[in-house]
Amino acid sequence: MRFFDIFFSLMAIIVFSPILIVVILILLLTGENEVFYLQERMGKGFKAFNVFKFVTMMKNSEKMEGGDVTQKNDVRVLPFGKFLRKSKLNELPQLFNILIGNMSVVGPRPLTPPQFYNYSDKQQKYISLMTPGLSGIGSLIFRDEEGIMDKIDKDNSFIHDKIITPYKGDLECWYFENRNIFLYFKIILLTALSVFNSNKKFRESFKNLPKPTELLVDLV
C-alpha cells in the first residue's frame, strides 16, 4: 500500500496547497505566531517519531491541566484552533509524514507514549506492527471523541483512559486482522464523507466490529 500512500499524499498536498498557504498565513497573524507543532508519537515497531500538525493550542498546553487529553471547549485551544480542530484541517501537515514514510493514509492513530501505553499488551503488540495512519477505523468511529466524552457523566481522563482507549484498541486490532486493499479504500472514502457529515456514525458501515461497552453503544 506504500505506492498508494505516496500517490495520495502527493496529490493531496497539491490539491490542498492553497488551503495550507491560507492557514499558514492566518496562524502567522494570530495565535502565538507559530505555525507547526511537532509532537513525539509512537510509530511502527515501537519507534518514536515527530508528527506534524498545525498549532491549535497554547504553548506547553500538555503541561497544563488536562495534559494530553483535549476536552470539549478546552480553554487551552486557540480561537482559530477551534476551527482547525473541528474541520480536521490541523491534521493536513501529516501528509508530509505520509510522504516521508513514518505514517500511512490508513492505520491506527499515532499516540503520545503515555497514551500508547494505556493500551493492553495485546493491543500494543498489534498496533506496533502497523504504520500509524492519518485516518483509520478508530479515528472514524471516534471522529467526535471530545463530544462523546462530554456526554458521559464521568471524569474526562477516566473516560479517555478506561472507556474509550480499550475499545479503540480493540478496533485497531480488528483492523490488523481484517486489513486489505478494499478496507483501505473504504476507510478513505468514509473519512472523506465524514467531512461533509460530521454527525454520522460509521460503526454500522463495517461488519463484525468489536462490540462497544454499554456506555459507548449509543454514542459511536
GROMACS elastic network, one bead per residue, 0.5 to 0.9 nm:
[ bonds ]
;  ai    aj funct       b0    kb
    1     4     6  0.53476   500
    1     5     6  0.63210   500
    1     6     6  0.88697   500
    1   104     6  0.85075   500
    1   181     6  0.73862   500
    1   184     6  0.85767   500
    2     6     6  0.62596   500
    2     7     6  0.85485   500
    2   101     6  0.81926   500
    2   104     6  0.76021   500
    3     6     6  0.53358   500
    3     7     6  0.61606   500
    3     8     6  0.85981   500
    4     8     6  0.58149   500
    4     9     6  0.82292   500
    4   105     6  0.83938   500
    5     8     6  0.53765   500
    5     9     6  0.59563   500
    5    10     6  0.84440   500
    5    98     6  0.65467   500
    5    99     6  0.72209   500
    5   101     6  0.84707   500
    5   103     6  0.86802   500
    5   104     6  0.58815   500
    5   105     6  0.57263   500
    5   106     6  0.85385   500
    6     9     6  0.53202   500
    6    10     6  0.60623   500
    6    11     6  0.85297   500
    6    98     6  0.70099   500
    6    99     6  0.55285   500
    6   100     6  0.86422   500
    6   101     6  0.83470   500
    6   104     6  0.87122   500
    6   105     6  0.89629   500
    7    10     6  0.53799   500
    7    11     6  0.61772   500
    7    12     6  0.85472   500
    7    99     6  0.87154   500
    8    11     6  0.51362   500
    8    12     6  0.59216   500
    8    13     6  0.84988   500
    8    95     6  0.87995   500
    8   105     6  0.78050   500
    9    12     6  0.50519   500
    9    13     6  0.60513   500
    9    14     6  0.86153   500
    9    95     6  0.53430   500
    9    96     6  0.73289   500
    9    98     6  0.64247   500
    9    99     6  0.61032   500
    9   104     6  0.89935   500
    9   105     6  0.76484   500
   10    13     6  0.51944   500
   10    14     6  0.63322   500
   10    15     6  0.86662   500
   10    95     6  0.78696   500
   10    96     6  0.85989   500
   10    99     6  0.71939   500
   11    14     6  0.52077   500
   11    15     6  0.61017   500
   11    16     6  0.84802   500
   12    15     6  0.50145   500
   12    16     6  0.57620   500
   12    17     6  0.80153   500
   12    92     6  0.88918   500
   12    95     6  0.74992   500
   13    16     6  0.52926   500
   13    17     6  0.55862   500
   13    20     6  0.83931   500
   13    92     6  0.83665   500
   13    93     6  0.87281   500
   13    95     6  0.68146   500
   13    96     6  0.81247   500
   14    17     6  0.52584   500
   14    18     6  0.83567   500
   15    18     6  0.75020   500
   15    19     6  0.85836   500
   16    19     6  0.52745   500
   16    20     6  0.61351   500
   16    21     6  0.87010   500
   16    92     6  0.83935   500
   17    21     6  0.61307   500
   17    22     6  0.86487   500
   18    21     6  0.51824   500
   18    22     6  0.62863   500
   18    23     6  0.86954   500
   19    22     6  0.51137   500
   19    23     6  0.61059   500
   19    24     6  0.84919   500
   19    89     6  0.88134   500
   20    23     6  0.52557   500
   20    24     6  0.61207   500
   20    25     6  0.87026   500
   20    89     6  0.86745   500
   20    92     6  0.77408   500
   20    93     6  0.81910   500
   21    24     6  0.51131   500
   21    25     6  0.62689   500
   21    26     6  0.87328   500
   22    25     6  0.51827   500
   22    26     6  0.62404   500
   22    27     6  0.86540   500
   23    26     6  0.51340   500
   23    27     6  0.61162   500
   23    28     6  0.85579   500
   23    35     6  0.84098   500
   23    54     6  0.83506   500
   23    84     6  0.87782   500
   23    89     6  0.86995   500
   24    27     6  0.52200   500
   24    28     6  0.62091   500
   24    29     6  0.87904   500
   24    34     6  0.88385   500
   24    35     6  0.59810   500
   24    36     6  0.85701   500
   24    54     6  0.81885   500
   25    28     6  0.51152   500
   25    29     6  0.63868   500
   25    30     6  0.87406   500
   25    35     6  0.85268   500
   26    29     6  0.51581   500
   26    30     6  0.60562   500
   26    31     6  0.86573   500
   26    35     6  0.88876   500
   26    80     6  0.83455   500
   27    30     6  0.51310   500
   27    31     6  0.62126   500
   27    32     6  0.77837   500
   27    33     6  0.61905   500
   27    34     6  0.64338   500
   27    35     6  0.55964   500
   27    54     6  0.84176   500
   27    55     6  0.76937   500
   27    80     6  0.79031   500
   27    81     6  0.89719   500
   28    31     6  0.75516   500
   28    32     6  0.78063   500
   28    34     6  0.61535   500
   28    35     6  0.64534   500
   29    32     6  0.84513   500
   29    33     6  0.64120   500
   30    33     6  0.62157   500
   30    34     6  0.86942   500
   30    79     6  0.89641   500
   30    80     6  0.79310   500
   31    34     6  0.74136   500
   31    55     6  0.85923   500
   31    56     6  0.83772   500
   31    57     6  0.85920   500
   31    58     6  0.81076   500
   31    78     6  0.64305   500
   31    79     6  0.76673   500
   31    80     6  0.75283   500
   31    81     6  0.84430   500
   32    35     6  0.86153   500
   32    55     6  0.88362   500
   32    58     6  0.74914   500
   32    59     6  0.78941   500
   32    78     6  0.89011   500
   34    37     6  0.79099   500
   34    54     6  0.85952   500
   34    55     6  0.66762   500
   35    53     6  0.84127   500
   35    54     6  0.57002   500
   35    55     6  0.55311   500
   35    56     6  0.89088   500
   36    52     6  0.65968   500
   36    53     6  0.55953   500
   36    55     6  0.53777   500
   36    93     6  0.81086   500
   37    51     6  0.80375   500
   37    52     6  0.59682   500
   37    53     6  0.51403   500
   37    54     6  0.57859   500
   37    55     6  0.52821   500
   37    56     6  0.84817   500
   38    50     6  0.56388   500
   38    51     6  0.55369   500
   38    52     6  0.50824   500
   38    53     6  0.65243   500
   38    54     6  0.87604   500
   38    55     6  0.89537   500
   39    49     6  0.80346   500
   39    50     6  0.51777   500
   39    51     6  0.54701   500
   39    52     6  0.70982   500
   39    53     6  0.82548   500
   39   112     6  0.77258   500
   40    48     6  0.62961   500
   40    49     6  0.54986   500
   40    51     6  0.63865   500
   40   111     6  0.82044   500
   40   112     6  0.61056   500
   40   113     6  0.77145   500
   41    47     6  0.84777   500
   41    48     6  0.54442   500
   41    49     6  0.54959   500
   41    50     6  0.60087   500
   41    51     6  0.64453   500
   41   110     6  0.55865   500
   41   111     6  0.50647   500
   41   113     6  0.62733   500
   41   116     6  0.85423   500
   42    45     6  0.85345   500
   42    46     6  0.59505   500
   42    47     6  0.58890   500
   42    49     6  0.64550   500
   42    50     6  0.86967   500
   42   110     6  0.57563   500
   42   111     6  0.57081   500
   42   112     6  0.61030   500
   42   113     6  0.59497   500
   42   116     6  0.70230   500
   42   128     6  0.82114   500
   42   132     6  0.82085   500
   43    46     6  0.56127   500
   43    47     6  0.50070   500
   43    48     6  0.53851   500
   43    49     6  0.64223   500
   43   102     6  0.69454   500
   43   103     6  0.77904   500
   43   110     6  0.63899   500
   43   111     6  0.82459   500
   43   127     6  0.87379   500
   43   128     6  0.67608   500
   43   129     6  0.89764   500
   43   130     6  0.80069   500
   43   131     6  0.63645   500
   43   132     6  0.60452   500
   44    47     6  0.58920   500
   44    48     6  0.81769   500
   44   102     6  0.77817   500
   44   103     6  0.86940   500
   44   127     6  0.75538   500
   44   129     6  0.57555   500
   44   130     6  0.54963   500
   44   132     6  0.68231   500
   45    48     6  0.87915   500
   45   125     6  0.87781   500
   45   127     6  0.86931   500
   45   129     6  0.60039   500
   45   130     6  0.78499   500
   45   131     6  0.85064   500
   46   124     6  0.86985   500
   46   125     6  0.89070   500
   46   127     6  0.89712   500
   46   128     6  0.56276   500
   46   129     6  0.85070   500
   47   128     6  0.85161   500
   48   112     6  0.88089   500
   48   113     6  0.81838   500
   49   102     6  0.73308   500
   50    97     6  0.84831   500
   50   102     6  0.89309   500
   51    93     6  0.84894   500
   51    94     6  0.65812   500
   51    97     6  0.67135   500
   51   102     6  0.87608   500
   51   103     6  0.87240   500
   51   110     6  0.80432   500
   52    91     6  0.76687   500
   52    92     6  0.83866   500
   52    93     6  0.54017   500
   52    94     6  0.52604   500
   52    95     6  0.85563   500
   52    96     6  0.76911   500
   52    97     6  0.69670   500
   53    56     6  0.84448   500
   53    89     6  0.89156   500
   53    90     6  0.55711   500
   53    91     6  0.54967   500
   53    92     6  0.70310   500
   53    93     6  0.53620   500
   53    94     6  0.64444   500
   54    81     6  0.83869   500
   54    84     6  0.80256   500
   54    89     6  0.79027   500
   54    91     6  0.69286   500
   54    92     6  0.77312   500
   54    93     6  0.67600   500
   55    58     6  0.81568   500
   55    59     6  0.89299   500
   55    78     6  0.85606   500
   55    81     6  0.69212   500
   55    84     6  0.88325   500
   55    90     6  0.72190   500
   56    76     6  0.86303   500
   56    77     6  0.57965   500
   56    78     6  0.56275   500
   56    79     6  0.81240   500
   56    80     6  0.70688   500
   56    82     6  0.69707   500
   56    83     6  0.88141   500
   56    84     6  0.69703   500
   56    85     6  0.72055   500
   56    90     6  0.72431   500
   57    60     6  0.84698   500
   57    61     6  0.65012   500
   57    75     6  0.88041   500
   57    76     6  0.54763   500
   57    78     6  0.51872   500
   57    79     6  0.88312   500
   57    81     6  0.64591   500
   57    82     6  0.87566   500
   58    61     6  0.53919   500
   58    76     6  0.55410   500
   58    77     6  0.64069   500
   58    78     6  0.65045   500
   59    62     6  0.83292   500
   59    76     6  0.87611   500
   60    63     6  0.55498   500
   60    64     6  0.70664   500
   61    64     6  0.51236   500
   61    65     6  0.79604   500
   61    66     6  0.83006   500
   61    67     6  0.70394   500
   61    68     6  0.82362   500
   61    76     6  0.63553   500
   61    77     6  0.86197   500
   62    65     6  0.77327   500
   62    66     6  0.72128   500
   62    68     6  0.53442   500
   62    69     6  0.82466   500
   63    66     6  0.80654   500
   63    67     6  0.57400   500
   63    68     6  0.83152   500
   64    67     6  0.58749   500
   64    76     6  0.83024   500
   66    69     6  0.56561   500
   66    70     6  0.66260   500
   66    71     6  0.76659   500
   66    74     6  0.85811   500
   66   156     6  0.85796   500
   66   157     6  0.77607   500
   67    70     6  0.76522   500
   68   112     6  0.79160   500
   68   114     6  0.85129   500
   68   115     6  0.78516   500
   69   115     6  0.89949   500
   69   156     6  0.79316   500
   69   157     6  0.69251   500
   69   160     6  0.75320   500
   70    73     6  0.86676   500
   70    74     6  0.63628   500
   70    76     6  0.85614   500
   70    77     6  0.85704   500
   70   146     6  0.69965   500
   70   156     6  0.89110   500
   71    74     6  0.50820   500
   71    75     6  0.87874   500
   71   145     6  0.87767   500
   71   146     6  0.54397   500
   71   147     6  0.81765   500
   71   149     6  0.75307   500
   71   150     6  0.76086   500
   71   156     6  0.72486   500
   72    75     6  0.89418   500
   72   145     6  0.88707   500
   72   146     6  0.50870   500
   72   147     6  0.62330   500
   72   149     6  0.79051   500
   72   150     6  0.65432   500
   73    76     6  0.86296   500
   73    77     6  0.77692   500
   73    82     6  0.85495   500
   73   146     6  0.87927   500
   74    77     6  0.57845   500
   75    78     6  0.77842   500
   77    80     6  0.83532   500
   77    81     6  0.58926   500
   77    82     6  0.62955   500
   78    82     6  0.63802   500
   79    82     6  0.55370   500
   79    83     6  0.74269   500
   80    83     6  0.54129   500
   80    84     6  0.64719   500
   80    85     6  0.88156   500
   81    85     6  0.60297   500
   81    86     6  0.84197   500
   81    90     6  0.78446   500
   82    85     6  0.52689   500
   82    86     6  0.60582   500
   82    87     6  0.85528   500
   83    86     6  0.51103   500
   83    87     6  0.60214   500
   83    88     6  0.81727   500
   83    89     6  0.81639   500
   83    90     6  0.88294   500
   84    87     6  0.53349   500
   84    88     6  0.56924   500
   84    90     6  0.50438   500
   84    91     6  0.83939   500
   85    89     6  0.65182   500
   85    90     6  0.57917   500
   85    91     6  0.81210   500
   86    89     6  0.78832   500
   86    90     6  0.87812   500
   86   144     6  0.88471   500
   87    90     6  0.77978   500
   87   195     6  0.72114   500
   88    91     6  0.56988   500
   88    92     6  0.76088   500
   88   195     6  0.82661   500
   89    92     6  0.53936   500
   89    93     6  0.84676   500
   90    93     6  0.71858   500
   90    94     6  0.87531   500
   91    94     6  0.57041   500
   91    95     6  0.80143   500
   91   134     6  0.75106   500
   92    95     6  0.58017   500
   92    96     6  0.83467   500
   92   134     6  0.86819   500
   93    96     6  0.58347   500
   93    97     6  0.74537   500
   94    98     6  0.64017   500
   94    99     6  0.86304   500
   94   103     6  0.78344   500
   94   134     6  0.68042   500
   95    98     6  0.50561   500
   95    99     6  0.63003   500
   95   100     6  0.86919   500
   95   103     6  0.83973   500
   95   104     6  0.87494   500
   95   105     6  0.81056   500
   95   134     6  0.77490   500
   96   100     6  0.60901   500
   96   101     6  0.84948   500
   96   103     6  0.87380   500
   97   100     6  0.50878   500
   97   101     6  0.61743   500
   97   102     6  0.57499   500
   97   103     6  0.54555   500
   97   104     6  0.79835   500
   97   134     6  0.89877   500
   98   101     6  0.50340   500
   98   102     6  0.61381   500
   98   104     6  0.51538   500
   98   105     6  0.66750   500
   98   133     6  0.80933   500
   98   134     6  0.79667   500
   99   102     6  0.80402   500
   99   103     6  0.78292   500
   99   104     6  0.83533   500
  100   103     6  0.76232   500
  101   104     6  0.70041   500
  101   131     6  0.85830   500
  102   131     6  0.68089   500
  102   132     6  0.73693   500
  102   133     6  0.89999   500
  103   106     6  0.83542   500
  103   107     6  0.80731   500
  103   110     6  0.82676   500
  103   131     6  0.56317   500
  103   132     6  0.50138   500
  103   133     6  0.54003   500
  103   134     6  0.70859   500
  104   107     6  0.63471   500
  104   131     6  0.59935   500
  104   132     6  0.59583   500
  104   134     6  0.64185   500
  104   135     6  0.84316   500
  105   132     6  0.82503   500
  105   133     6  0.50881   500
  105   134     6  0.50528   500
  105   135     6  0.62158   500
  105   136     6  0.80552   500
  105   184     6  0.84241   500
  105   188     6  0.77185   500
  106   109     6  0.86318   500
  106   131     6  0.83252   500
  106   132     6  0.72909   500
  106   134     6  0.59134   500
  106   135     6  0.50268   500
  106   137     6  0.82357   500
  106   184     6  0.62838   500
  106   185     6  0.86229   500
  106   187     6  0.72288   500
  106   188     6  0.71910   500
  107   110     6  0.85991   500
  107   127     6  0.87329   500
  107   130     6  0.67752   500
  107   131     6  0.61325   500
  107   134     6  0.70092   500
  107   135     6  0.62843   500
  107   137     6  0.75213   500
  107   138     6  0.86313   500
  107   172     6  0.78572   500
  107   175     6  0.80471   500
  107   176     6  0.86939   500
  107   184     6  0.86059   500
  108   111     6  0.87380   500
  108   127     6  0.67467   500
  108   130     6  0.73775   500
  108   131     6  0.73597   500
  108   133     6  0.53616   500
  108   134     6  0.81071   500
  108   135     6  0.73221   500
  108   136     6  0.56327   500
  108   137     6  0.73495   500
  108   138     6  0.66876   500
  108   139     6  0.76383   500
  108   169     6  0.87339   500
  108   171     6  0.89556   500
  108   172     6  0.59184   500
  108   175     6  0.84782   500
  109   132     6  0.53918   500
  109   133     6  0.53748   500
  109   134     6  0.66401   500
  109   135     6  0.67697   500
  109   136     6  0.68606   500
  109   138     6  0.73724   500
  109   139     6  0.67271   500
  109   172     6  0.89377   500
  110   116     6  0.81775   500
  110   131     6  0.85897   500
  110   132     6  0.51741   500
  110   133     6  0.69127   500
  110   134     6  0.83422   500
  111   114     6  0.79870   500
  111   115     6  0.58245   500
  111   116     6  0.54845   500
  111   132     6  0.87617   500
  112   115     6  0.53003   500
  112   116     6  0.60579   500
  112   117     6  0.87275   500
  113   117     6  0.61856   500
  113   118     6  0.87753   500
  114   117     6  0.53627   500
  114   118     6  0.66613   500
  115   118     6  0.52932   500
  115   119     6  0.75516   500
  115   161     6  0.79164   500
  115   165     6  0.83891   500
  116   119     6  0.58470   500
  116   124     6  0.72189   500
  117   120     6  0.74014   500
  117   121     6  0.82725   500
  117   124     6  0.72374   500
  118   124     6  0.87561   500
  118   161     6  0.65283   500
  118   162     6  0.84764   500
  118   165     6  0.71176   500
  118   166     6  0.80556   500
  119   122     6  0.79539   500
  119   123     6  0.57229   500
  119   124     6  0.58608   500
  119   161     6  0.85960   500
  119   165     6  0.66751   500
  119   166     6  0.63309   500
  119   168     6  0.89038   500
  119   169     6  0.63119   500
  120   123     6  0.51373   500
  120   124     6  0.61292   500
  120   125     6  0.86105   500
  120   166     6  0.74950   500
  120   169     6  0.78925   500
  121   124     6  0.51181   500
  121   125     6  0.62018   500
  121   126     6  0.87912   500
  122   125     6  0.51483   500
  122   126     6  0.63474   500
  122   127     6  0.86153   500
  122   173     6  0.85438   500
  123   126     6  0.52449   500
  123   127     6  0.60038   500
  123   128     6  0.83944   500
  123   166     6  0.85563   500
  123   169     6  0.56394   500
  123   170     6  0.69512   500
  123   172     6  0.76882   500
  123   173     6  0.63292   500
  124   127     6  0.52057   500
  124   128     6  0.59071   500
  124   129     6  0.87107   500
  124   169     6  0.81129   500
  125   128     6  0.52755   500
  125   129     6  0.66544   500
  126   129     6  0.54286   500
  126   130     6  0.72263   500
  126   172     6  0.78277   500
  126   173     6  0.59239   500
  126   176     6  0.68107   500
  126   177     6  0.89259   500
  127   130     6  0.54785   500
  127   131     6  0.80610   500
  127   132     6  0.81380   500
  127   169     6  0.80747   500
  127   172     6  0.67042   500
  127   173     6  0.68644   500
  127   176     6  0.76326   500
  128   131     6  0.75477   500
  128   132     6  0.85994   500
  129   176     6  0.83810   500
  130   133     6  0.87886   500
  130   176     6  0.74913   500
  132   135     6  0.85864   500
  132   136     6  0.86592   500
  133   136     6  0.61793   500
  134   139     6  0.85024   500
  135   138     6  0.79835   500
  135   139     6  0.56868   500
  135   140     6  0.68906   500
  135   187     6  0.75771   500
  135   188     6  0.74043   500
  135   191     6  0.70784   500
  136   139     6  0.51457   500
  136   140     6  0.59909   500
  136   141     6  0.85773   500
  136   172     6  0.80350   500
  136   175     6  0.83586   500
  136   184     6  0.84949   500
  136   187     6  0.64292   500
  136   188     6  0.80937   500
  136   191     6  0.82856   500
  137   140     6  0.51271   500
  137   141     6  0.61440   500
  137   142     6  0.84458   500
  137   168     6  0.84569   500
  137   171     6  0.64554   500
  137   172     6  0.66601   500
  137   174     6  0.87391   500
  137   175     6  0.68680   500
  137   187     6  0.69172   500
  137   203     6  0.89764   500
  138   141     6  0.53468   500
  138   142     6  0.59736   500
  138   143     6  0.81073   500
  138   167     6  0.86419   500
  138   168     6  0.53492   500
  138   169     6  0.77433   500
  138   170     6  0.88054   500
  138   171     6  0.58345   500
  138   172     6  0.62279   500
  138   175     6  0.89194   500
  139   142     6  0.51860   500
  139   143     6  0.54323   500
  139   144     6  0.88276   500
  139   145     6  0.86988   500
  139   168     6  0.84233   500
  139   191     6  0.88161   500
  140   143     6  0.50633   500
  140   144     6  0.86931   500
  140   187     6  0.77833   500
  140   190     6  0.78389   500
  140   191     6  0.65050   500
  140   194     6  0.80358   500
  140   201     6  0.85409   500
  140   202     6  0.69601   500
  140   203     6  0.84984   500
  141   144     6  0.81634   500
  141   145     6  0.86687   500
  141   168     6  0.84328   500
  141   171     6  0.88004   500
  141   201     6  0.68744   500
  141   202     6  0.59691   500
  141   203     6  0.61456   500
  141   220     6  0.59986   500
  142   146     6  0.87088   500
  142   148     6  0.79728   500
  142   164     6  0.85422   500
  142   168     6  0.80072   500
  142   201     6  0.88831   500
  142   220     6  0.67018   500
  143   146     6  0.85665   500
  143   194     6  0.83259   500
  143   198     6  0.77697   500
  143   199     6  0.89100   500
  143   201     6  0.88376   500
  143   220     6  0.89613   500
  144   147     6  0.52913   500
  144   148     6  0.62609   500
  144   149     6  0.88160   500
  144   198     6  0.78413   500
  144   199     6  0.80594   500
  144   220     6  0.88510   500
  145   148     6  0.50395   500
  145   149     6  0.62609   500
  145   150     6  0.86422   500
  145   160     6  0.88027   500
  145   164     6  0.84492   500
  146   149     6  0.52302   500
  146   150     6  0.63089   500
  146   151     6  0.89584   500
  147   150     6  0.50350   500
  147   151     6  0.65456   500
  148   151     6  0.52841   500
  148   152     6  0.68463   500
  148   216     6  0.83126   500
  148   219     6  0.64119   500
  148   220     6  0.79965   500
  149   152     6  0.54708   500
  149   153     6  0.82011   500
  149   154     6  0.82671   500
  149   155     6  0.86904   500
  149   156     6  0.62503   500
  149   159     6  0.64291   500
  149   160     6  0.73273   500
  149   164     6  0.85494   500
  150   153     6  0.74661   500
  150   154     6  0.87402   500
  150   156     6  0.77772   500
  151   154     6  0.89031   500
  151   219     6  0.83827   500
  152   155     6  0.84358   500
  152   156     6  0.84266   500
  152   159     6  0.75891   500
  152   215     6  0.76209   500
  152   216     6  0.87984   500
  153   156     6  0.86802   500
  153   159     6  0.89266   500
  154   157     6  0.86023   500
  154   158     6  0.69918   500
  154   159     6  0.64904   500
  155   158     6  0.52881   500
  155   159     6  0.62188   500
  155   160     6  0.87344   500
  156   160     6  0.60892   500
  156   161     6  0.85178   500
  157   160     6  0.51731   500
  157   161     6  0.60049   500
  157   162     6  0.81303   500
  158   161     6  0.52915   500
  158   162     6  0.54511   500
  158   163     6  0.72023   500
  158   164     6  0.89853   500
  159   162     6  0.55794   500
  159   163     6  0.50066   500
  159   164     6  0.61800   500
  159   165     6  0.83423   500
  160   163     6  0.59039   500
  160   165     6  0.58878   500
  160   166     6  0.89100   500
  161   164     6  0.63402   500
  161   165     6  0.52962   500
  161   166     6  0.74520   500
  162   165     6  0.62609   500
  162   166     6  0.64842   500
  162   167     6  0.89857   500
  163   166     6  0.60788   500
  163   167     6  0.68313   500
  163   168     6  0.88862   500
  163   213     6  0.78022   500
  163   215     6  0.80303   500
  163   216     6  0.79764   500
  164   167     6  0.55054   500
  164   168     6  0.60019   500
  164   169     6  0.85390   500
  164   216     6  0.80523   500
  165   168     6  0.50078   500
  165   169     6  0.59794   500
  165   170     6  0.85965   500
  166   169     6  0.51098   500
  166   170     6  0.63606   500
  166   171     6  0.88220   500
  167   171     6  0.62912   500
  167   172     6  0.87495   500
  167   210     6  0.78480   500
  167   211     6  0.83523   500
  167   212     6  0.63763   500
  167   213     6  0.77492   500
  167   216     6  0.89939   500
  168   171     6  0.50002   500
  168   172     6  0.63367   500
  168   173     6  0.87260   500
  169   172     6  0.51211   500
  169   173     6  0.62873   500
  169   174     6  0.86170   500
  170   173     6  0.51001   500
  170   174     6  0.61888   500
  170   175     6  0.87103   500
  170   209     6  0.87731   500
  170   210     6  0.65647   500
  171   175     6  0.63023   500
  171   176     6  0.87574   500
  171   209     6  0.70133   500
  171   210     6  0.65367   500
  172   175     6  0.50036   500
  172   176     6  0.63108   500
  172   177     6  0.87897   500
  173   176     6  0.50110   500
  173   177     6  0.63458   500
  173   178     6  0.86624   500
  174   177     6  0.52212   500
  174   178     6  0.61295   500
  174   179     6  0.82012   500
  174   208     6  0.88858   500
  174   209     6  0.69529   500
  174   210     6  0.73391   500
  175   178     6  0.50912   500
  175   179     6  0.52990   500
  175   180     6  0.89485   500
  175   183     6  0.85350   500
  176   179     6  0.54850   500
  178   183     6  0.78653   500
  179   182     6  0.80610   500
  179   183     6  0.59824   500
  179   184     6  0.70039   500
  180   183     6  0.53988   500
  180   184     6  0.62097   500
  180   185     6  0.88822   500
  181   185     6  0.63639   500
  181   186     6  0.86163   500
  182   185     6  0.52935   500
  182   186     6  0.60977   500
  182   187     6  0.87107   500
  183   187     6  0.61301   500
  183   188     6  0.85651   500
  184   187     6  0.55244   500
  184   188     6  0.64886   500
  184   189     6  0.88963   500
  185   188     6  0.50382   500
  185   189     6  0.61790   500
  185   190     6  0.86585   500
  186   189     6  0.51234   500
  186   190     6  0.61635   500
  186   191     6  0.84645   500
  187   190     6  0.51286   500
  187   191     6  0.59200   500
  187   192     6  0.85322   500
  188   191     6  0.51167   500
  188   192     6  0.62854   500
  188   193     6  0.87467   500
  189   192     6  0.51745   500
  189   193     6  0.63144   500
  189   194     6  0.87051   500
  190   194     6  0.60777   500
  190   195     6  0.88845   500
  190   202     6  0.78285   500
  190   205     6  0.88089   500
  191   194     6  0.50499   500
  191   195     6  0.68266   500
  192   195     6  0.55392   500
  192   196     6  0.75083   500
  193   196     6  0.55245   500
  193   197     6  0.63271   500
  193   198     6  0.83130   500
  194   198     6  0.50651   500
  194   199     6  0.78064   500
  194   200     6  0.69956   500
  194   201     6  0.89302   500
  194   202     6  0.87237   500
  195   198     6  0.58232   500
  197   200     6  0.57555   500
  198   201     6  0.84271   500
  201   204     6  0.73724   500
  201   205     6  0.85397   500
  201   219     6  0.82576   500
  201   220     6  0.59675   500
  202   205     6  0.53025   500
  202   206     6  0.75757   500
  202   220     6  0.76435   500
  203   206     6  0.59384   500
  203   207     6  0.84030   500
  203   209     6  0.75309   500
  203   220     6  0.66656   500
  204   207     6  0.72101   500
  204   209     6  0.87432   500
  206   209     6  0.64785   500
  208   211     6  0.82645   500
  209   212     6  0.87297   500
  211   217     6  0.78492   500
  212   215     6  0.79186   500
  212   216     6  0.58119   500
  212   217     6  0.54154   500
  212   220     6  0.82752   500
  213   216     6  0.53722   500
  213   217     6  0.60225   500
  214   217     6  0.53112   500
  214   218     6  0.79120   500
  215   218     6  0.73930   500
  215   219     6  0.77888   500
  216   219     6  0.50934   500
  216   220     6  0.61702   500
  217   220     6  0.61343   500
